[in-house]
Each structure stands twice: as C-alpha cells, then as structure tokens.
Amino acid sequence: MNKLILGIAVILFVAGILMTTTSIATLSEEEIIEIKHFSTKKLDKCDTFYYRYNAKIITAPYLKRWRSVASLYHLNQTEIDRIVNTFKQLARNETQSLVGIEGGNIYSSSSIYFKIFDLETEEHIDAEIYVDGNKYTTHKVVVSPGEHTIQIKKDGYYDTGVRTIKIGSHLTYVAVTMIPLPPEPPQPQPPEFEIPEPIAKNPIGVLLMLSAIPVGIYGWKHD
C-alpha cells in the first residue's frame, strides 16, 4: 500500500514537472505590445493598451487598470514596468491624448464619467472637459441618450481632439490618458554686461565709459 502511494506521488511529481516545462516551452510566439485604435458601438476612435503573449491577452483603457489586470495574470513587477514603459513610449509618438472606454452602470442615469490621468505619473489630474462644445468643471456630466462629442484639454498636454460617444440610459466611463507636450528648448540668454570694479566704484568713470559707447557704435567721421 505504501509502495502504491509512493508510486502515485512520484507520477504526480513528474507530471507536474512536465506540465511546467511544457507551459514554459510553449511561450514562443512573438510578444505584442501596442496601443489599439478602433471604433466601438459607444465611442469613435477608442484607444486601449493591448498586450499579447501566446494566448495571454491583457488589455485596459488606462495604465493603472492595466497594471491591476496584469497582476492577476501573475506578471512580476519588473515585467509590468517594462511593458508599461513600452506603452508610454508608444503614447509619446501620438499627436493626441488617448481616450478609452471602460463600461457602464445600467442603474445610473444617462451620463458620462471622465477619468483623466497623466501618462507619466499615472495619477488623476484635473483638465478642461468639453461635451457638445460646452465646458464643464465636474468629471460627471449628465446628458440625454444619443450621440455627443467630447474633448479634453489641459495646458502642457496634447488634447484629445473631438470624439463622438454614444450614450444610452446608463453611466458611461471614459478614461483619458493625457500625454505631456515635449519640454520647450531653453531660450538663449543675452550676455551680461559687467562694469569693471575700479570703474564701478567711480561714478565719473561710469559716465565716461557709457558716453563712449555711441562712439564705439557709430564712430567719428573724419574729413
């Protein structure tokens, strides 16, 4: 009996090793990291952070959500950071900020709830929200069912452009990833004019030196 139990245990142990080896060996397809742009039934030009490796697909409308989902797939923190940094590099190549959509709550009224994030810090930020051309100061905008245009703006960031969103009789979450504009190159500074110390201590010397400046610029006319 003991030999039978031992034999079964050995078989299960070996099977476990084979299964692990097989699962690692099958991870051979090309890894895909991209930002997908497409239209849905709810949003024109929806954007999502998309990752695929073999049959594993992880996608989310904003990076904080993507990190959370990736952890459920048992990616370690180093891998998550590497993939997120790739997403950020791809996003920097965009000319508009990214607009994703997360879903809705059928128990709420017809409205849009905006989640706005900074691409670099991945934290919530405030921005100017425009729905049908009207500016709102709140992140939740109550609208009537149907199509509406949305646009998000913030100084120092690319705007979203005008997108069309279709609203039903529920709350729709729209995630916006604002992409910072590249920093402006530093402006050249004019050279500083310093008065030599011996002259600076002598008011007459300063007057004489300043009176000589026009002469140096225009010169004297000689007959």
Residue pairs with C-beta under 8 A, 6 or more apart in sequence:
26 54
27 53
27 54
28 54
29 53
29 54
31 51
31 52
31 53
32 50
32 51
32 52
32 53
33 50
33 51
33 83
33 86
33 87
33 90
34 50
34 90
35 47
35 48
35 49
35 50
35 87
35 90
35 91
35 94
35 98
36 47
36 48
36 50
36 59
37 45
37 46
37 47
38 45
38 46
39 45
39 46
40 46
40 101
41 166
42 101
42 104
42 165
42 166
42 167
42 172
43 99
43 101
43 163
43 164
43 165
43 166
43 174
44 163
44 164
44 165
45 99
45 161
45 163
46 61
46 99
46 100
46 101
47 61
47 98
47 99
47 100
47 177
48 59
48 60
48 61
48 100
49 59
49 60
49 61
49 62
49 63
49 66
49 87
49 100
50 57
50 58
50 59
51 57
51 58
51 59
51 66
51 70
51 83
52 58
56 73
58 66
58 69
58 70
58 73
58 75
59 66
59 69
60 66
60 68
60 69
60 100
61 100
61 101
61 102
61 175
62 100
62 115
62 117
62 122
62 175
62 176
62 177
63 84
63 87
63 88
63 117
63 119
63 122
63 177
64 117
64 122
65 102
65 175
66 84
66 87
67 80
67 84
67 122
70 79
70 80
70 83
71 80
75 83
88 119
88 120
91 98
91 119
91 177
91 179
92 119
92 179
94 158
94 179
95 158
96 158
96 159
96 160
96 161
96 179
97 119
97 152
97 157
97 158
97 159
97 160
97 176
97 177
97 178
97 179
98 160
98 176
98 177
98 179
99 150
99 152
99 160
99 163
99 174
99 175
99 176
99 177
100 174
100 175
100 176
100 177
101 165
101 172
101 173
101 174
101 175
102 115
102 173
102 174
102 175
103 172
103 173
104 168
104 170
104 171
104 172
104 173
105 170
105 171
106 169
106 170
107 170
108 170
108 171
109 142
109 169
109 170
109 171
110 142
110 143
110 144
110 145
110 167
110 168
110 169
110 170
110 171
111 140
111 141
111 142
111 143
111 167
111 171
111 172
112 131
112 140
112 141
112 143
112 148
112 150
112 165
112 167
112 171
112 172
112 174
113 139
113 140
113 171
113 172
113 173
113 174
114 129
114 139
114 140
114 141
114 152
114 174
114 176
115 124
115 139
115 173
115 174
115 175
115 176
116 124
116 125
116 126
116 127
116 139
116 152
116 154
116 176
116 178
117 123
117 124
117 125
117 175
117 176
117 177
117 178
118 125
118 177
118 178
118 180
119 177
119 178
119 179
119 180
120 180
125 154
125 178
126 154
127 152
127 153
127 154
127 157
127 176
127 178
128 135
128 152
128 153
128 154
129 135
129 136
129 137
129 138
129 139
129 141
129 150
129 152
130 136
130 149
130 150
130 151
130 152
130 153
131 141
131 143
131 148
131 149
131 150
132 143
132 148
132 149
133 149
143 167
144 167
145 167
145 168
145 169
146 166
146 167
147 164
147 165
147 166
147 167
148 164
148 165
148 167
149 162
149 163
149 164
149 165
150 160
150 162
150 163
150 164
150 165
150 174
151 159
151 160
151 161
151 162
151 163
152 159
152 160
152 176
152 178
153 159
153 160
154 178
156 180
156 181
157 178
157 179
157 180
157 181
158 178
158 179
158 180
158 181
160 176
165 172
165 174
195 206
195 209
198 205
199 205
199 206
199 209
200 206
